[in-house]
Amino acid sequence: MAKRVLLIVGDYVEDYEAMVPFQAMGSIGIEVDAIAPDRKKGDVVPTAVHDFTGDQTYKELRGHNFGINKDFDSVNPADYDGLYIAGGRSAEYIRLNKKVIEFTQHFFETNKPVAAICHGIQVLTTARVLGGRTLTAYVAVGPDIELAGGTWKNIPADQAIVDGNLVTSPAWPGHQAILKEFYKLLGISITA
């Protein structure tokens, strides 16, 4: 039976951090429902491309439109095997949505696999699920993790950290690492 994953995004989600996991998981048969607060199936959210161009932080450029394929208000988190929280600017405000926090807490309460990348970890800090956990995130989110009771590790952007049911990566160069570990948490084995 195919696994089902809930992918949470919002306006100005980081383009790669929504598109790549959505397409990669779908390519191996995972049913991925992409949702955003106040959006219905068929709606889109604008994305942003974050890149480093010599400034002290990333530059944000307009990306693609990312399609929502599930009504936000019809989601029952119990129907899903895992949760994937994309990063980008959207995380700082979707974490203010009560249902987003309740969905997130459900996956920790039931010990189901959770993947979060870059700024997506801001949803986890607000959900208060990081006590005693070791994880990573974009460097600017590190202090938030510590304030939420977790331990932040500054690792290369192409790596990931697993702690129990949680896998995290600092940024989009870590897609291979975070997806590989997320698949393991979901019980999916890919062989050559």
Summary of the structure (lengths in Angstrom):
residues: 192
radius of gyration: 15.1
end to end distance: 20.7
largest distance: 46.9
contacts: 675
relative contact order: 0.17
helix: 36%
strand: 26%
